[in-house]
Amino acid sequence: MSYISNCGVFIGILIWFLGGLDNLLLSLIIFVAVECLASALWFLSLYQFSIKFIVRWIANKCAIFLLIGIANTIDTFLIQSGESLRTIALWFYISYECADCQPKRTPVPYSADSLRHN
C-alpha cells in the first residue's frame, strides 16, 4: 500500500512542478506519446531498435519536461505575474514534437514536398 501512496506523492509533486495539468500540458503529453509510438514502429520496421536509442529518447523527453518545470518555476517565483514563460515553453515543445514526428516518418506527396523545399 505504501508504494501506491509514494507514487501518488511523486505524481502530485511532478504535476505541481510542471504547473498543473492544463490543456497545453495534456496535449504535449499526447504528442510525446504519439511520437514515441511512431518512433518505436519506425525503428522496429528497420530492425534498428536498441537500448542506446531508448536511453537517448527518454533523456530527451525528460529534459523537455524539466525545462517546462524550470519555466514554471521562473514564472512562479521570479516573475510572479502569471504563466507566460511556461505557456511559451509549452507551445515551443508542442511544435517541436509535431515537427519531430512529421518529416521522417510520414510520407509526403510530391506536390507538397516541392512546396516545402521552395
GINORBEL-V155659 format. One record per run of one state. SS is the DSSP state (H for helix, E for strand, L for the rest). FROM is the first residue (numbers start at 1). LEN is the number of residues. If there is no record, write none. Layout:
ss->SS from->FROM len->LEN
ss->SS from->FROM len->LEN
//
This chain:
ss->L from->1 len->1
ss->H from->2 len->17
ss->L from->19 len->4
ss->H from->23 len->23
ss->L from->46 len->5
ss->H from->51 len->29
ss->L from->80 len->4
ss->H from->84 len->22
ss->L from->106 len->4
ss->H from->110 len->8
ss->L from->118 len->1
//
